């Protein structure tokens, strides 16, 4: 029987980041995932890209992979928000000297660097391609019997299995879920006019269209949210017809378009758990919350879970506490719950506000956007939220170790 | 009245009261919930004291490696277990045999080697690098004798950490009227008249040949919960070393 400080179920982007955040502080974890990502690491761009907030990036710096990815990431210097293609922009401009609002990073770059770091992390035991067959959360420790015939124990289990977490469901943590009856089409486009590091978000009653700047300067990611039937119809369009539709809804901001990646379709859900902890167990990342990707906040919210959990556990270990101690789990729950609720409902409200059709609703939205544009404190708050800086910031999101 | 070193400081009625609570001691939602909430706050103070006294690295997980430690009035081991995880070779003593039985079982099941004894500190002979006693001095029959017994257990260059409630109208309201009245603290746990003020404590320490270090308050607020504070009016925690 192999004992560790933490058992991490799920070795995706969040699970691996969690293991590394603990590793740099000397806490021992075992990461268990049925999938061995070694076979799925792609060298070609697969169209998947994530907006990483500046504070999330600082955590990547603190665990050592940030500098290795910086050249390949594209900074977002400005976000322009419009109501419909002809609306006036509400831009959140940022100073060139300050941190960018976020960095656009291809998922394959993040996967590659996390995987390389995990291989040489001294305090991480890798159990990829391995399933946890039984999980026992006892009074003193969690014991997991694995499909490779080994047994591992630790005082605490972190569930990083993503939004469809079966472990979360098995322990009876309820998820409030609803479907937006919407889907997002995601792809990457090459365009004639350079993006100048500007992200565009254009709201329509059927859902928002986002263009997010990538490297090189004439490539952007497209995230286009539409009602189910519209989205499925748009997926069936030929390349030329699809690109013509994109040009129309983006008012030709970026000039002539061509595909840099295939189109992919993702359903949009809202998921929220009031509770992120149970006896000797905590949910980290999308297992505890899944939100509309309207503002690109889902993954960043998960990284904030990681930073807070790392700080709670490192502080706890330095006090000699049992890492599954109810007081530590309560601290994690308190620290995260407010933030998750605020971001989840802000994103949900935006969807609803911009989802209302009709002239009156349009006037309200335009008035709202103009008002925000004029009110500097509100705009600053929006900007710091986009950077992931509001709330009580854990050490690792400041680029520091605990 | 003679004050031989074997004088017992244990109040039998007090020991019986805590013995009855023993079974529920490790339940974070049970009758000892307040102690579980208090534990990280005490440990934060103790960790800082350890780092300061022995120039330990604040980021290490085992700063007490190679040190011996004694917790007097250890109950079911809420403080012994963290100190053992921090590396101490740990001994816990308590007057209630029920508590010691629970403590020994809990540590064994958790894989921690802790020497638990149902004993009176006044009857012990060994010395320890770290001697702790949390919320005990207000329960003993004679605080001066108790401090002398603790002092005798302290090795050369050793560190003592004690905590106790202050005797103020606020502590009576918080700990007895509200705490015990509303059930957050088990009824009959405290006798307010036996609480010591920081000034009285300083005098007792001096008489016992000890020097107090910095005293911090353990205060409560609705937003921050229990936390270390400069407000000593409710409860205070402090270090002491040999004069």
Interface residues (C-beta under 8 A of the other chain):
Chain A: X25 X26 X139 X140 X141 X316 X317 X318 X319 X320 X321 X322 X325 X326 X327 X328
Chain B: X26 X28 X29 X36 X37 X39 X40 X43 X44 X47 X58 X59 X60 X61 X81 X82 X83 X84 X85 X86 X109 X110 X111
